[in-house]
Amino acid sequence: MVRLVNPPFTLPGGTVVKVRRPSLTASTSPTLNRLTVVWVQNNGVPFRTTNFFAELIRNGRVVSQAVFDPFGVVVFNNIGTLTQVSYQLRTFNPSGILQRVRTIPAGVQAFALIG
């Protein structure tokens, strides 16, 4: 077994500071506690989405609706993570015109809507 050793960090004046490494073990719980969608361009840059909104559909019924922030992010506050079921995501512009339809699979905490 290889043991990683942190070299000491010396401040001007000779003071030695030890640096603690973050744990290498995987987290057992999600980082995000509510389903989050980020709408990005093909190059990964988020769209400007002021007044855009989205809804989640399950079995033909609207489960949740939320408004995008200006930076391409929408958070569905009533959908916890990791998701237990799949959802159909529908996004709309400020005039209510449908822009995109995608399927969000079960078992996620975040989803990137590309394009």
Buried (B, 14 or more C-beta within 10 A) or exposed (E): EEEEEEEEEEEEEEEEEEEEEEEEEEEEEBEEEBBBBBBBEEEEEBBEBEEBBBBBBEEEEEBBBBEBEEEBBBBBEEBBBEBEEBBBBBBBEEEEEEBEEBEBEEEBBBBEBEE
